[in-house]
């Protein structure tokens, strides 16, 4: 039987980097053919693909910082404060940050013991590490669904 932390790391990698099991895609595949113009394109009042990508990375990077011994510095009110994406290079850099942070996040998760997974995460009201890792996975799937729908709206606008 696979250790719980290895299962969690695998589930996390599936949503961001290489899976197809739950949604038949992953963030890396979904974003591969999105240009920076498409990433910035607004559909009504919805967040852009770039904003959602930044948002997902913001939380992954923030929790990763805790895994690496740092403080939890992220705040919900800043989670969409994305620097402007003005070029294809900016867009590629944002995607690369997401994928790099995701790989490091998965690596850290895979090394956690059951005791660490059940330990409190930063503050008692945040629950344990396991709850927070599962929450990140669910959060990623939620926003991946939004990105998928935005791609359809951008690629196939209503006539």
Legacy VTK file of the C-alpha trace (Angstrom):
# vtk DataFile Version 3.0
C-alpha trace
ASCII
DATASET POLYDATA
POINTS 159 float
0.000 0.000 0.000
1.274 3.461 -0.957
2.038 5.826 1.915
-0.581 8.576 2.365
1.895 11.370 1.586
2.877 9.670 -1.690
-0.798 9.333 -2.654
-1.380 13.025 -1.898
1.666 14.068 -3.916
0.445 11.934 -6.826
-3.042 13.482 -6.661
-1.540 16.961 -6.568
0.730 16.247 -9.556
-2.290 14.911 -11.446
-4.162 18.212 -11.260
-1.246 20.493 -12.095
1.426 18.578 -13.973
0.588 15.263 -15.542
-2.735 13.670 -14.679
-5.843 12.904 -16.649
-7.770 10.753 -14.200
-10.358 13.126 -12.695
-10.756 15.869 -15.307
-9.159 14.220 -18.355
-6.606 17.046 -18.326
-4.302 19.009 -16.026
-3.196 22.634 -15.704
-0.017 22.119 -17.696
-1.875 20.569 -20.618
-4.730 23.051 -20.385
-2.433 26.092 -20.493
-0.021 24.740 -23.136
-1.770 26.344 -26.120
-2.961 29.548 -24.412
-1.257 32.674 -25.766
-0.644 35.645 -23.503
-3.417 37.518 -25.350
-5.858 34.714 -24.602
-4.579 34.473 -21.020
-5.365 38.163 -20.504
-8.696 38.168 -22.342
-11.641 39.028 -20.138
-15.009 37.352 -20.513
-17.561 39.611 -18.898
-16.763 40.065 -15.205
-14.958 36.717 -14.913
-11.315 36.421 -13.935
-8.916 35.930 -16.822
-6.986 32.705 -17.356
-3.821 34.556 -16.322
-5.462 35.797 -13.113
-6.636 32.294 -12.231
-3.181 30.887 -12.971
-1.610 33.523 -10.722
-4.192 32.831 -8.004
-3.569 29.075 -7.971
0.192 29.607 -7.925
-0.143 32.174 -5.122
-1.623 29.578 -2.764
0.718 26.776 -3.815
3.753 29.052 -3.293
2.430 30.273 0.052
1.880 26.801 1.489
5.159 25.590 -0.034
6.911 28.321 1.938
5.531 26.790 5.146
6.652 23.304 4.066
10.147 24.724 3.595
10.215 26.126 7.142
8.969 29.646 6.457
5.979 31.607 7.644
2.508 31.589 6.125
2.524 35.049 4.569
-0.238 34.729 1.980
-3.534 36.546 2.469
-6.762 36.001 0.554
-7.091 39.715 -0.203
-3.842 39.618 -2.222
-4.464 36.367 -4.069
-5.490 38.092 -7.306
-2.911 40.926 -7.184
-1.194 39.765 -10.349
1.493 41.849 -12.008
0.465 42.814 -15.518
1.190 40.215 -18.200
2.432 42.297 -21.152
4.259 39.735 -23.275
4.456 36.085 -24.157
7.592 35.908 -21.976
5.641 37.208 -18.946
2.996 34.551 -19.545
5.571 31.775 -19.960
7.287 32.900 -16.752
3.994 32.772 -14.808
3.274 29.268 -16.098
6.831 28.152 -15.315
6.508 29.499 -11.763
3.303 27.512 -11.317
4.822 24.286 -12.632
8.069 24.694 -10.680
6.241 25.492 -7.436
3.902 22.577 -8.077
6.789 20.138 -8.513
8.449 21.420 -5.334
5.123 21.283 -3.485
4.576 17.660 -4.553
8.132 16.780 -3.520
7.599 18.278 -0.061
4.245 16.534 0.365
5.710 13.166 -0.626
8.229 13.415 2.229
5.717 14.074 5.016
5.168 11.387 7.626
1.707 10.423 8.839
2.542 12.234 12.070
3.386 15.417 10.151
0.213 15.123 8.031
-1.840 15.031 11.227
0.056 17.893 12.886
-1.513 21.333 13.181
-0.934 23.672 10.258
0.256 27.136 11.403
-2.848 27.988 13.510
-5.403 25.665 15.140
-8.238 27.128 13.045
-6.431 26.027 9.850
-6.627 22.365 10.813
-3.842 19.932 10.019
-1.438 19.543 7.117
-3.596 16.840 5.534
-6.650 19.112 5.429
-4.633 21.923 3.870
-3.058 19.708 1.211
-6.448 18.257 0.290
-7.825 21.806 0.205
-5.098 22.894 -2.236
-5.906 19.930 -4.496
-9.629 20.746 -4.459
-8.885 24.439 -5.021
-6.779 23.580 -8.064
-9.509 21.401 -9.599
-12.093 24.134 -8.988
-10.050 26.761 -10.826
-8.949 24.321 -13.521
-12.641 23.907 -14.349
-12.957 27.669 -14.660
-9.926 27.849 -16.948
-11.362 25.078 -19.103
-14.650 26.950 -19.491
-12.867 30.242 -20.212
-10.858 28.568 -22.967
-14.086 27.410 -24.576
-15.637 30.861 -24.310
-12.526 32.511 -25.758
-11.943 29.974 -28.541
-15.611 29.682 -29.470
-17.300 33.029 -28.767
-21.048 33.114 -29.192
-22.199 34.621 -32.465
LINES 1 160
159 0 1 2 3 4 5 6 7 8 9 10 11 12 13 14 15 16 17 18 19 20 21 22 23 24 25 26 27 28 29 30 31 32 33 34 35 36 37 38 39 40 41 42 43 44 45 46 47 48 49 50 51 52 53 54 55 56 57 58 59 60 61 62 63 64 65 66 67 68 69 70 71 72 73 74 75 76 77 78 79 80 81 82 83 84 85 86 87 88 89 90 91 92 93 94 95 96 97 98 99 100 101 102 103 104 105 106 107 108 109 110 111 112 113 114 115 116 117 118 119 120 121 122 123 124 125 126 127 128 129 130 131 132 133 134 135 136 137 138 139 140 141 142 143 144 145 146 147 148 149 150 151 152 153 154 155 156 157 158
